[in-house]
Amino acid sequence: MCVLAMQSVFEETLPRPSVDTIRGEILPSAWILQPSQRNSREVVTVIYLLQVDLGSPSLAPRLLNTVSRKQAAVIADLDSFFSL
């Protein structure tokens, strides 16, 4: 099993949130890749845990939807990669 865990680090030198600046925080999150056997085939189960606090002001809903779709595409690409 492989686990990649992450969390934001607060950095004072970065800009404070404002009308022109969004400063989000990645809360404890992780990718978990777990190999297993299914029907005599080796498979990898991918678990993606993400917690994000975008604070205020936040991203426009349209941009947030775009980012969400891109994350889903990354997971689909991993599925294709591991299915070779």
C-alpha positions in Angstrom: 0.0 0.0 0.0 1.2 3.5 -0.8 0.0 6.6 1.0 0.7 10.2 0.1 -0.6 12.5 2.9 -0.6 16.3 2.7 -1.7 19.4 4.6 -1.2 23.1 4.0 1.6 25.0 5.8 0.8 28.6 6.9 3.2 31.1 5.4 3.1 34.7 6.7 4.8 36.1 3.6 1.9 35.1 1.3 -0.9 37.6 0.6 -3.8 37.8 2.9 -7.3 37.0 1.5 -8.9 40.0 -0.3 -11.3 40.7 -3.2 -8.4 39.9 -5.6 -6.8 37.1 -3.6 -8.1 33.7 -2.4 -6.1 32.0 0.2 -7.4 28.5 0.7 -6.1 25.8 3.0 -5.7 22.1 2.3 -6.8 20.3 5.5 -5.4 16.7 6.1 -5.8 14.9 2.7 -4.4 11.9 1.1 -4.0 9.6 -1.9 -4.1 5.9 -1.0 -3.1 3.2 -3.6 -3.9 -0.3 -2.4 -3.0 -3.3 -4.6 -5.2 -6.4 -4.4 -6.3 -9.4 -6.5 -9.6 -9.5 -8.3 -10.6 -12.4 -10.5 -6.9 -13.6 -10.6 -5.8 -10.1 -11.8 -3.8 -7.6 -9.9 -5.7 -4.4 -9.4 -5.0 -1.2 -7.6 -7.8 0.6 -5.6 -7.3 4.3 -5.6 -8.8 6.3 -2.7 -8.6 10.1 -2.8 -9.5 12.0 0.3 -9.6 15.8 -0.1 -10.6 18.5 2.4 -10.3 22.1 1.3 -11.3 25.3 3.1 -11.3 28.1 0.5 -12.2 30.7 3.2 -13.7 34.0 2.2 -13.8 35.3 -0.4 -14.2 31.9 -2.2 -13.9 30.8 -5.8 -16.6 31.5 -8.3 -18.9 28.4 -8.6 -18.0 28.0 -12.3 -14.3 27.9 -11.5 -14.8 25.5 -8.6 -16.8 23.1 -10.9 -13.9 23.2 -13.4 -11.3 22.4 -10.7 -13.5 19.5 -9.4 -13.8 18.0 -12.9 -10.1 18.2 -13.4 -9.5 16.3 -10.2 -11.9 13.6 -11.3 -10.0 13.4 -14.6 -6.7 12.8 -12.8 -8.4 9.9 -10.9 -9.7 8.5 -14.3 -6.2 8.8 -15.8 -4.8 6.8 -12.8 -7.4 4.1 -13.4 -6.3 3.9 -17.1 -2.6 3.8 -16.1 -3.0 1.0 -13.6 -5.4 -1.0 -15.9 -2.6 -1.5 -18.5 
